[in-house]
């Protein structure tokens, strides 16, 4: 008896169910897209991004990177050769002018001083002998002259006595010159002996020690540097500014900087010097701009990196708009206002009515710093579901925002961009469910 089951027929695909699974999501997506166009309410300004005109501060700055160095420092070197026998300070120690820093082995210099002193004693003893010989020669000369007056001696004896007196006097002068020479040599030897004790030339902090105890110093070619002492109470910021920005810098302009790890703390100063000779690195021309900053608490250290900002112009408590909202014409008009002082941007005022020209009032070195104002165009929400173009007068600006001197009032909304995916400005609408 055959118990083998009959072969099973392959199942037919359920095309109806699959089609339904594909068709339903497509219909839902199409309905979601078509609903706003058929039944949604149009928002004419839905495709715009708006920003409100607000009050604040604005700065036009030149940015650069700099390093910190002590304003006053000195590299302490050795003036004599020899073995560095002892270093009496460490890095970070505070020293006063005249404090002992290090000792060089003084054996050779002490021997030279002793030799010069002994030679000087010898010459001074010879000087006494020459003085006695000169006295004797002068006595003999007077005797010969007395005898010659009585015609009791020969003329030759008188001439011999005169020559002897002159010779003794000349030898005495020569010996005195030798003594002066040895005294000068002795002073030099004593100075070299003093130079074996390296003293601090200034009051400050030991910031580095380049020599090591036991090292032999050779001053025949150049003075070896033993350590550096610096006054850290005042630091100098050495900033490198590109040739494109250096023309915007003016001596005396305000500057500030921040440091890595400084938690945003600002240190302020005034530009004091622009070096005329640039440094060229990889065909990039950079000019050194320097200014000092007090450092009473010692928080600023040597070789710190500083992010420096030179303030070209600034305005405080003024109306501001984003730069993205401006369609500026490059037209500039002369500035008729007074020079920038407290209130140079128009004084402290309130936001005025639309387009009256009073909305940009504030404090600071505003457009007057540049001697001219700029004209720009913005699109403003008209409050009726549309936008209107309006001319505005601009003052201080940077890459982010600009000061409005006239043409806008505080709180007005300006177009700062288009909504992403708005389709060339066509408003986006969502279905109302």
C-alpha positions in Angstrom: 0.0 0.0 0.0 1.4 3.4 -1.1 1.4 5.8 1.9 3.4 8.6 0.2 1.5 11.9 0.4 0.7 13.7 -2.9 3.0 16.6 -3.8 2.0 20.0 -2.5 1.2 22.8 -5.0 3.2 26.0 -4.7 1.2 28.8 -3.0 0.1 31.6 -5.3 1.3 35.1 -4.3 -1.3 37.3 -2.7 -0.9 40.3 -5.1 -4.0 42.0 -3.8 -2.7 42.3 -0.2 0.7 43.5 -1.3 -0.7 46.1 -3.6 -2.9 47.3 -0.7 0.2 47.6 1.6 2.0 49.8 -1.0 -1.0 51.9 -2.1 -2.2 52.9 1.4 1.1 54.7 2.5 1.3 56.4 -0.9 -2.3 57.7 -0.6 -1.6 59.0 2.9 1.6 60.8 1.8 -0.1 62.4 -1.1 -3.0 63.5 1.0 -0.7 65.0 3.5 1.0 67.0 0.8 -2.2 68.0 -1.1 -4.2 68.9 2.0 -2.5 72.3 2.6 -2.8 73.3 -1.0 -6.5 72.5 -1.1 -7.8 73.3 2.3 -4.9 74.9 4.3 -4.8 78.6 5.1 -1.9 80.5 3.4 0.6 82.4 5.5 2.2 85.0 3.1 5.2 85.3 5.4 5.6 81.7 6.2 8.6 81.3 3.9 10.7 84.0 5.7 12.8 83.9 8.8 12.4 87.0 11.0 14.7 88.6 13.5 13.6 91.3 15.9 15.4 94.6 16.1 17.0 94.6 19.5 19.2 96.8 21.7 22.8 95.7 22.5 26.5 96.4 22.0 28.5 95.9 18.8 32.2 96.0 18.1 34.2 96.2 15.0 37.5 94.5 15.8 40.7 93.3 14.3 41.5 89.8 15.6 45.0 88.4 15.9 47.0 85.8 17.8 49.8 86.9 20.2 52.1 85.6 22.9 52.8 87.0 26.3 56.3 88.1 27.4 57.6 90.1 30.4 58.0 93.7 29.6 61.3 93.9 31.6 63.6 91.0 31.7 67.4 90.3 31.5 69.4 87.3 30.5 72.0 86.9 33.2 75.3 85.7 31.8 78.8 85.0 33.0 81.6 87.6 32.4 84.4 85.2 33.3 85.2 81.6 32.4 85.4 78.8 34.9 83.4 76.0 36.5 80.0 76.9 37.8 80.5 75.8 41.3 77.1 76.7 42.9 73.7 77.9 41.8 71.9 79.5 44.8 68.4 80.0 43.2 65.7 77.9 41.5 63.2 78.6 38.8 60.3 80.6 40.3 62.3 82.2 43.1 61.9 86.0 43.6 65.1 87.9 43.9 66.2 91.5 44.5 68.8 93.5 42.8 72.2 92.5 44.2 71.2 89.1 45.5 73.8 86.3 44.9 72.6 84.0 42.1 75.6 81.7 41.4 79.4 81.2 42.1 82.1 80.5 39.6 85.3 78.9 40.9 87.5 81.9 41.8 90.9 80.2 42.2 92.5 81.5 39.1 91.2 85.0 39.5 92.2 85.1 43.2 95.8 84.1 42.2 95.9 86.9 39.6 94.8 89.5 42.2 97.5 88.3 44.6 100.2 88.5 41.9 99.2 92.0 40.9 99.2 93.1 44.5 102.7 91.7 45.1 104.0 93.4 42.0 102.5 96.6 43.1 104.2 96.4 46.4 107.5 95.8 44.6 107.1 98.8 42.5 106.2 101.0 45.4 109.3 99.9 47.2 111.3 100.8 44.1 109.6 104.1 44.1 110.9 104.9 47.5 114.4 104.0 46.3 114.1 106.2 43.2 112.9 109.1 45.3 115.9 108.7 47.6 118.3 108.6 44.6 116.6 111.7 43.2 117.0 113.5 46.5 120.8 112.6 46.5 121.2 113.8 42.9 119.5 117.1 43.7 121.9 117.6 46.8 124.9 116.8 44.6 123.7 119.2 42.0 123.3 122.0 44.5 126.8 121.4 45.9 128.3 121.5 42.4 126.6 124.7 41.7 127.9 126.3 44.9 131.4 125.1 44.1 131.1 126.4 40.6 130.1 129.8 42.0 133.4 129.9 43.9 135.3 128.4 40.9 136.1 125.4 43.1 134.9 122.7 40.6 135.0 121.9 37.0 132.3 122.6 34.5 132.2 118.9 33.6 131.5 117.9 37.2 128.5 120.3 37.2 127.2 118.9 34.0 127.5 115.4 35.4 125.5 116.4 38.5 122.8 118.0 36.4 122.4 114.9 34.2 122.3 112.6 37.3 119.5 114.7 38.8 117.5 114.7 35.5 118.0 110.9 35.1 116.8 110.2 38.6 113.7 112.4 38.0 112.9 110.6 34.7 113.3 107.2 36.3 111.0 108.2 39.1 108.3 109.2 36.5 108.7 105.9 34.7 108.3 104.0 37.9 105.2 105.9 38.8 103.7 105.0 35.3 104.5 101.4 36.0 102.7 101.6 39.3 99.6 103.1 37.6 99.7 100.3 35.1 99.8 97.6 37.7 97.1 99.4 39.7 94.9 99.2 36.6 95.7 95.6 36.2 94.9 95.0 39.8 91.5 96.7 39.4 90.7 94.4 36.4 91.8 91.3 38.3 89.7 92.3 41.3 86.7 93.0 39.0 87.1 89.5 37.5 87.2 88.1 41.0 84.0 89.9 41.8 82.5 88.6 38.5 83.0 85.1 39.8 80.0 85.9 42.1 77.0 86.3 39.8 74.6 88.9 41.3 71.1 89.8 40.2 71.0 92.9 38.1 67.3 93.6 38.8 64.4 92.7 41.1 62.2 90.0 39.6 61.5 86.3 39.2 63.8 83.6 38.0 61.9 82.3 35.0 64.5 80.0 33.5 67.9 78.5 34.3 69.9 77.3 31.2 73.2 76.4 32.9 73.9 73.5 35.3 75.9 73.3 38.4 79.4 71.9 37.7 79.3 73.1 34.1 82.4 74.9 32.7 81.6 78.3 31.2 83.7 79.7 28.4 83.4 83.4 27.8 86.1 83.6 25.1 83.6 83.5 22.2 80.4 84.8 23.7 78.9 85.3 27.1 77.1 82.2 28.2 73.6 82.7 29.6 73.1 81.2 33.0 69.5 82.2 33.7 66.8 84.8 32.9 65.2 87.1 35.5 62.0 88.9 34.6 59.6 91.4 36.2 56.2 89.6 35.8 54.1 92.5 37.2 53.8 94.0 33.7 53.4 91.8 30.6 53.8 92.7 27.0 51.5 91.2 24.4 53.3 90.6 21.1 50.7 90.2 18.4 51.2 89.4 14.8 48.7 91.2 12.5 48.3 90.4 8.8 49.1 93.1 6.2 45.5 93.2 5.3 44.5 94.4 8.8 47.5 96.4 10.0 46.3 99.6 8.2 43.2 99.6 10.5 45.3 99.8 13.6 46.0 103.1 15.3 48.3 103.8 18.2 46.4 104.3 21.4 43.4 102.3 20.3 41.8 100.1 22.9 42.6 96.4 22.9 41.8 93.3 24.9 42.6 89.6 24.9 41.7 86.3 26.4 43.8 83.3 27.1 43.3 79.6 26.9 41.9 78.4 30.3 41.2 81.9 31.3 37.5 81.3 31.6 36.7 84.1 29.2 38.4 86.8 31.4 39.4 89.9 29.5 42.7 91.7 30.0 42.6 95.2 28.6 45.3 97.6 27.3 46.1 100.2 24.6 48.1 99.7 21.4 51.5 101.2 22.1 53.8 100.1 19.1 53.6 98.8 15.6 56.9 97.6 14.4 57.6 98.7 10.8 59.6 95.6 9.8 57.4 92.6 9.2 58.1 88.9 9.6 57.4 86.7 6.6 56.4 83.1 7.2 55.4 80.9 4.3 54.9 84.0 2.1 52.5 85.5 4.8 53.5 89.0 5.8 52.8 89.7 9.5 53.5 92.9 11.5 54.2 92.9 15.2 51.8 95.0 17.3 52.6 95.4 21.0 50.9 96.7 24.1 51.4 96.2 27.9 49.0 94.9 30.5 49.3 94.9 34.3 49.7 91.5 35.9 49.6 92.2 39.7 48.3 88.8 40.6 50.7 86.8 38.4 48.0 85.0 36.5 49.6 85.8 33.2 52.7 83.7 32.4 55.4 83.8 29.9 54.7 82.4 26.4 50.9 82.2 27.0 48.8 82.3 23.8 46.5 85.3 23.6 43.5 85.8 21.4 43.7 89.6 20.8 41.0 92.0 19.7 41.8 95.5 18.6 38.7 97.7 18.8 38.4 99.7 15.6 34.9 101.0 16.5 32.2 100.2 19.1 28.7 101.2 20.1 26.8 100.5 23.2 23.1 100.3 23.9 22.1 100.8 20.2 19.7 99.1 17.9 21.1 96.1 16.1 20.0 94.0 13.1 21.7 90.8 11.7 24.0 91.3 8.8 22.0 88.6 7.0 19.0 91.0 7.0 20.9 93.7 5.0 21.0 94.2 1.3 23.6 96.9 1.5 24.4 99.3 -1.2 28.0 100.3 -0.8 27.1 103.9 -0.6 28.6 106.0 2.2 27.4 109.4 3.3 29.5 111.9 5.3 29.0 111.9 9.0 27.7 115.2 10.2 27.5 114.3 13.9 30.1 115.3 16.5 33.1 113.1 17.0 32.6 109.9 19.0 32.4 110.4 22.7 29.9 109.3 25.3 26.7 109.5 23.2 28.5 109.9 19.8 26.1 107.5 18.2 23.2 109.8 19.1 23.1 109.8 22.9 21.0 107.5 25.0 17.5 107.5 23.5 14.5 105.3 23.0 13.3 103.5 20.0 11.5 106.0 17.7 8.6 105.6 15.3 9.1 103.7 12.1 11.6 105.4 9.8 12.0 108.6 11.8 15.8 108.2 12.1 16.0 108.1 15.9 16.1 104.4 16.5 19.9 104.0 16.5 20.7 106.3 19.4 23.1 104.9 22.0 26.5 105.3 23.6 29.9 104.5 22.2 32.3 105.2 19.4 29.9 104.5 16.7 29.8 105.5 13.0 31.7 108.6 13.9 34.8 106.5 14.4 34.9 105.9 10.6 33.8 109.4 9.6 31.0 108.1 7.4 27.7 106.1 7.5 26.4 103.5 5.2 23.0 103.0 3.6 21.3 99.6 3.5 18.0 98.0 2.7 16.0 95.7 4.8 12.7 93.9 4.5 10.4 94.6 7.4 7.2 92.8 8.5 4.4 95.4 7.7 2.1 93.9 10.3 -0.5 93.1 7.6 0.9 89.7 6.5 3.4 91.1 4.1 6.8 92.7 4.0 8.1 96.1 2.9 11.5 97.3 1.9 13.0 100.1 3.9 16.2 102.2 3.7 18.2 102.3 6.9 21.3 104.2 8.0 24.0 102.0 9.4 26.9 102.7 11.8 29.3 100.2 13.4 29.1 96.7 12.0 30.9 93.4 12.1 30.4 90.1 10.4 27.3 89.3 12.6 25.3 92.4 13.2 25.2 96.1 12.4 24.1 99.2 14.3 21.0 101.0 13.0 21.2 104.8 13.2 17.9 105.5 11.5 15.1 103.7 9.7 14.0 101.1 12.2 12.5 101.0 15.7 13.1 98.6 18.5 11.0 95.4 18.3 10.3 95.6 14.5 10.8 92.3 12.7 13.2 92.1 9.7 13.6 89.3 7.2 16.9 87.5 8.0 16.5 84.6 5.6 14.2 82.0 4.0 12.8 78.9 5.6 14.7 75.9 4.5 12.7 74.0 1.8 10.3 76.8 1.2 10.6 76.6 -2.5 11.9 80.0 -3.6 10.1 81.9 -0.9 6.7 80.1 -1.3 5.2 79.7 2.2 5.0 76.3 3.8 1.6 75.3 5.2 0.7 72.5 7.5 -2.7 70.7 7.4 -5.2 71.6 10.0 -6.6 68.4 11.4 
